[in-house]
Amino acid sequence: MKVQTSNLEGIGKIRYFTELVGDAPISVYVISGKDGDMLIDTGFSTTFKPLLKWIRENGFHITDIFLTHAHPDHDWNAAKFRKMFHARIWLGKEDVSLIRNFSSQPQHPTHKKFVFRVKWISFWTKTPFFKSKKYIPDVILDENANDTARKFGYDIEIIPLPGHTKGSYGILKDGVLYAGDAYAVINGTPMEPPHAFSIEELRESMKKISKIAPEYLACGHGVPFLFDEKYFSSEA
């Protein structure tokens, strides 16, 4: 499996690991706090070994695992990494019921060209092959999320970005917005994600991202990129 990382191709000061798979490469990030490092998302089944190698090669001390949302291509390795690193798992309150239960928040295509994609994903996520290992979050993200982050030594702003899922969250740190699937890079092009639980809420979250106007946007799919308002002004 081919990967691209911040070791090989720097993008700002973002520490990223991207598995170059399909038209929507899977990206994972690491940020640092006072007492350890936070892994943002965990990738899918094929991500585990190369991601673990990258973590070890860079000497990251993972104490926390922040899940932007509870879809299997983001939380697949959460249970493994928690056991391995004795780390805390963070997840939005509204996504706890979504764990291993993709269909509890049905996805809708954001454009007609993604209709088949959504049908395919919706079918396979009902099978055991697309269900992550069981886990229970240690930190539930809610309106007190920023206080919680400071309690655990992270100088970050945790931002609700609902739409793709009910409980999607992002992190703003040092001019970088780690946005999960509130935005995406498909076939190398920044764009609105192919599907969402609520398209209306997704687009409101996109407006929020546009208003924040971070220096870089680091999504759950695709490598990070310099923020440019043009990517948002042309959407829906």
C-alpha positions in Angstrom: 0.0 0.0 0.0 1.4 3.4 -1.0 1.5 6.2 1.6 2.4 9.8 1.7 3.6 11.4 5.0 4.9 14.6 6.4 8.3 12.9 6.5 8.4 12.6 2.8 6.5 15.7 1.7 6.1 18.5 4.1 2.9 20.6 4.1 3.3 23.4 6.6 4.1 21.9 10.0 1.3 19.4 9.7 2.2 15.8 10.8 0.1 13.7 8.5 -0.1 10.1 7.3 -2.1 9.5 4.1 -2.9 6.1 2.7 -3.1 6.5 -1.0 -6.1 4.2 -1.7 -8.8 4.8 -4.3 -10.1 8.3 -5.1 -10.4 9.3 -1.5 -7.0 8.7 0.3 -7.4 8.1 4.1 -5.6 10.7 6.2 -4.6 10.5 9.9 -2.9 13.3 11.9 -0.9 13.8 15.1 -0.9 16.9 17.2 1.0 17.5 20.5 -0.1 18.5 24.0 1.7 19.1 27.2 1.8 15.5 28.3 1.6 13.5 25.1 0.4 13.3 21.5 -3.1 13.0 20.1 -3.9 10.8 17.1 -6.7 12.3 15.0 -8.6 9.4 13.5 -7.2 5.9 13.0 -7.9 4.9 9.4 -9.3 1.6 8.0 -8.2 -2.0 8.3 -5.3 -1.6 5.7 -4.1 1.5 7.5 -3.0 -0.2 10.8 0.4 -1.6 10.0 1.9 1.3 8.0 0.4 3.8 10.4 1.8 2.0 13.4 5.2 2.0 11.7 5.0 5.7 11.1 4.0 6.4 14.7 7.0 4.4 16.0 9.5 5.9 13.5 8.6 9.4 14.6 8.6 8.6 18.3 5.1 9.8 18.9 3.8 9.3 22.5 0.1 8.7 21.8 -2.0 9.4 24.9 -5.2 10.3 23.1 -7.2 9.3 20.1 -9.6 11.9 18.7 -12.2 10.5 16.4 -13.7 13.2 14.1 -16.7 10.8 13.7 -17.6 7.2 14.1 -17.5 5.8 10.6 -15.4 2.7 10.1 -12.7 4.3 7.9 -12.0 6.6 10.8 -12.5 4.5 13.9 -11.4 1.0 12.7 -8.2 0.9 14.7 -9.3 2.9 17.7 -9.7 -0.2 20.0 -6.3 -1.6 18.9 -4.5 1.7 19.4 -6.2 2.3 22.8 -5.0 -1.1 24.1 -1.5 -0.6 22.6 -0.9 2.9 23.8 -3.3 3.0 26.9 -4.8 6.0 25.2 -8.1 7.8 25.8 -10.7 7.7 22.9 -12.5 11.0 22.2 -15.8 11.0 20.3 -18.8 13.3 19.8 -21.8 12.6 22.0 -24.2 12.3 19.1 -22.0 9.7 17.4 -21.7 7.2 20.3 -24.8 5.3 18.9 -23.1 5.3 15.5 -20.3 3.0 16.6 -20.5 -0.2 14.5 -24.0 1.0 13.4 -23.4 3.0 10.2 -27.1 2.7 9.1 -28.3 4.5 12.3 -27.4 7.7 10.5 -28.3 7.1 6.8 -26.1 8.8 4.3 -27.4 10.8 1.4 -25.5 11.8 -1.7 -24.5 15.4 -2.0 -24.6 15.2 -5.8 -26.3 12.8 -8.2 -22.9 11.5 -9.4 -22.4 10.0 -5.9 -25.7 8.0 -5.8 -24.2 4.7 -6.6 -21.3 5.3 -4.2 -23.7 5.9 -1.3 -25.7 2.7 -2.2 -22.4 0.7 -2.3 -21.2 2.0 1.1 -24.6 1.6 2.7 -24.8 -2.0 1.6 -21.3 -3.0 2.7 -21.5 -1.3 6.1 -24.3 -3.6 7.0 -22.0 -6.6 6.8 -19.5 -7.7 9.4 -16.6 -6.9 7.0 -17.1 -3.2 7.5 -17.6 -2.9 11.2 -14.9 -1.7 13.5 -13.9 -3.4 16.7 -16.0 -2.6 19.7 -14.9 0.3 21.9 -16.4 2.7 24.4 -15.2 6.4 24.3 -13.4 7.6 27.3 -14.1 11.3 26.5 -17.5 12.4 25.3 -17.4 15.6 23.3 -20.1 18.1 24.0 -20.5 21.8 24.8 -17.7 21.5 27.4 -15.2 20.0 24.9 -12.7 22.9 25.0 -12.5 22.8 28.8 -11.9 19.0 28.6 -9.1 19.6 26.1 -7.4 22.1 28.4 -7.8 19.7 31.3 -5.8 17.1 29.4 -3.1 19.6 28.3 -4.2 20.5 24.7 -4.1 24.1 23.5 -6.7 23.6 20.8 -10.2 24.6 19.9 -12.7 21.8 19.4 -15.3 22.7 16.8 -18.7 21.0 16.2 -19.0 20.3 12.4 -22.2 18.3 12.1 -23.7 17.2 8.8 -21.6 14.3 7.6 -22.7 12.7 10.9 -24.6 14.1 13.8 -21.6 14.2 16.1 -18.8 15.2 13.8 -16.1 17.4 15.4 -12.9 19.1 14.2 -9.9 20.6 15.8 -8.3 24.1 15.2 -4.7 24.4 16.2 -1.9 26.7 15.0 -3.8 27.8 11.9 -4.8 24.2 10.8 -8.3 23.0 10.9 -8.5 19.2 11.2 -11.9 18.8 9.7 -12.7 15.1 9.4 -15.2 14.6 6.7 -16.8 18.1 6.9 -14.8 18.6 3.7 -12.8 16.3 1.5 -10.2 15.8 -1.3 -11.5 13.5 -4.0 -9.2 12.6 -6.9 -6.9 15.3 -5.7 -9.6 18.0 -5.8 -10.9 19.8 -2.6 -14.7 19.5 -2.6 -17.9 19.0 -0.7 -17.9 15.4 0.7 -19.8 12.9 -1.5 -22.4 12.1 1.2 -23.8 13.2 4.5 -26.4 12.4 7.1 -27.8 15.9 6.8 -26.7 17.9 3.7 -28.2 21.1 5.1 -26.1 20.8 8.3 -23.1 19.8 6.3 -23.3 23.0 4.2 -23.8 25.0 7.4 -20.6 23.5 8.7 -18.8 24.3 5.5 -19.9 28.0 5.9 -18.4 27.8 9.4 -15.1 26.5 8.0 -15.2 29.3 5.4 -15.7 31.9 8.2 -12.9 30.4 10.3 -10.6 30.6 7.2 -7.8 28.5 8.5 -4.4 28.6 6.9 -4.6 24.9 6.1 -7.4 22.4 5.9 -6.6 18.9 7.0 -9.4 16.5 6.0 -10.1 12.9 6.7 -9.6 12.1 3.0 -6.7 13.5 0.9 -3.6 15.3 1.9 -3.8 18.7 3.7 -4.0 21.8 1.5 -3.8 25.6 1.7 -7.3 27.0 2.4 -8.8 29.0 -0.4 -12.2 30.5 -0.3 -12.8 29.5 -3.9 -13.2 25.9 -2.9 -16.3 27.0 -0.9 -17.8 29.8 -2.9 -18.4 27.3 -5.8 -20.2 24.8 -3.7 -24.0 24.1 -3.8 
